Amino acid sequence: MSDDDPYLWLEDISGEAALAWVAERNAETADVLAADAGFAPLKARVREVLDASDRIPYTTRRGAYLYNFWRDADHVRGVWRRTTLEQYRKDAPDWEVLLDVDALAAAEDEKWVWDGATVRRPAYDRALVRLSRDGGDAVVVREFDLARREFVDGGFEVPEAKTRIGWVDADTVFLGTDTGPGSLTDSGYPRTVRRWRRGTPIERSELVYEAEDGDVSAWGYRDDTPGFERDFVGRSLDFFRSETYLLEPDGTTVRIEVPDDALVHVHRRHLLVTLKSAWLGQPTGSLLAFDFDAFLAGDRTPEVLFTPDARTALAGHSWTRHHLILETMRDVSTHIEVLTPGADGAGWTRTPLVGVPALSAVGVVDTDPDVSDEYFLDVSGFLQPSSLHRGHIGGDTEVLKQAPDRFDTAGLTVEQYFATSPDGTRVPYFVIGPDHAVTGPGPTLLYGYGGFEVSLTPYYGAVTGRAWLEGGGTYVIANIRGGGEYGPDWHQAALRADRPRAFEDFAAVARDLVARGITTPDRLGASGGSNGGLLMGAMLTRYPELFGAIVAQVPLLDMTRFHKLLAGASWIAEYGDPDDETDLAHLRELSPYHRLAGDRTYPPVLLMTSTRDDRVHPGHARKTAARLRELGHPVLFHENTGGGHAGAGDNEQAAHNSALVHTFLRRHLT
């Protein structure tokens, strides 16, 4: 392990020498992978999936309209559009195009990437549109007139920054953005919240709240629920802890006194609190309900809506007008219930949500909590294409859309197994592929993430199906610690100095796959991105003998400098603080970049990143590739010039990246 870093110059994102090095590496990778005979047809097959006109156009209800953002072969950058429910029920709805991002990009000679829009309620007549240059997290904001389908001349407009903005009323917004020195936290996010009135320069807008420099960010929003209009502000102390305040009309604030690691949600008269640590006699992972006004007055008597057990965790919740839809996971399988508060806010009742198919992956897509008890559900499975269901609680359901099969599932099965980690923990994982009792060991791709309480749940992966499963490969998803599959405790078990627990879990799954005869080490590949890229770096440097190939996308790899690069300071709560000598000891031990050695044998590696990734710095992948090359190890590197943290800004780039990955894996594992 070495602390020397001769490759700091590769952290200069747009430096001439660094970009020349990137161009050389990209050319080398293209010569190997893009020149492969199977690359072009594979890319075309993937692009066909991404551009398919019969995909489900998922929507968000805003008043009378269902809004959708859509990309296909004719709309590379996409169109923002809307239609009515009556039209949406048709096979070919009549869509009203609001904004054509391709036309805008051409007119302004900018590589605009859509980042969403906040529509003003209750009139639904104006929107705050967010546009990113080539896929970065930083955006420009412009006010848009929905009736005229054009940007508002002289309307709200914010220059490029990692901005937070939301409507207060027709002529006012809450704004957090870069207004110069002191306006951003050390993590690069807004430190202040301003009440910005139309026609007022941003720098003269009213300052209503400030966070500390060392916080992750500050935020403010208006709850415009009719009859319950309230303003809230708050600050994220780190990635997992926050403080939320009710902002009174006179500018004073009243803190909602819950543990700073709890999640707070206010809806009408109800305060919902999701616990990340024990509180009021209730265990970690519980969901509690309070009367909001009574809580502010000091009442701490909760209505317990959910209590976890060793196999069951809270997955999410969504309000309709009169009910709460509760999503839970039992061994990573989703269950949905409807909870209904009594007339006085107490005595909640619960029933299963009717019309939900058994043995499916189910998720709430949209509700309209101010207006009705309507809900939209996505129902799918690893081998089951998505269907979009619409219903009213207590009423009938209908299937609005059904996606077609995108890949051949003949002979494929889905199984869930459990590996045993070195400390005895049972780690679940899903195996999608042929029946190995018949076929014997085969090429297998193991995917993981293991961080930030992110859960990896079943889904229909059309790209993976075409690019990997159809060719005889097996795909495996590991639900390792660090994720949220079993609630906050599952996440916290792999925090900071305990991060190796996630690595050990993933390695245990790899060994279990071999023990079950599903694959062999030389035919087992691993992939992950972002925090999952750190996981891949750990597999490379700690368990190289378990894998035949490794792919790390937009990876985090230098754990001694991550906090100095772009948004890295916001992840200190997850990993530790390199400026703290106590934390630095375990971070240096975790850091894949610093663990690379010349006297070890590593499997072939493909490192992928983006020049425009303004979240995880491309220097992580660049420096690691350079170090591997220096030590004589097999490594390929590809850096997309755009795309941001997603690694791709359009379907062409996404298809190209996918074809690179799967061509690399096929060459080494089949």
Helices and strands as residue ranges (DSSP letters): G 8-11, H 16-29, I 30-34, H 39-51, E 60-62, E 65-72, E 75-83, H 85-88, E 96-100, H 101-108, E 112-119, E 126-133, E 139-145, E 150-151, E 157-161, E 164-169, E 172-176, E 192-197, G 202-204, E 206-210, E 217-223, E 230-236, E 242-247, E 253-255, E 263-267, E 270-274, E 287-291, H 292-296, E 303-306, E 312-319, E 324-330, E 333-340, E 349-352, E 361-367, E 374-381, E 384-392, E 397-402, E 412-420, E 426-434, H 436-439, E 444-447, H 462-464, I 465-469, E 474-478, H 488-492, G 496-498, H 500-515, G 521-523, E 524-529, H 531-542, G 544-546, E 549-553, G 562-564, G 566-571, H 572-575, H 581-590, H 592-595, E 605-610, H 619-631, E 635-640, G 644-646, H 651-669
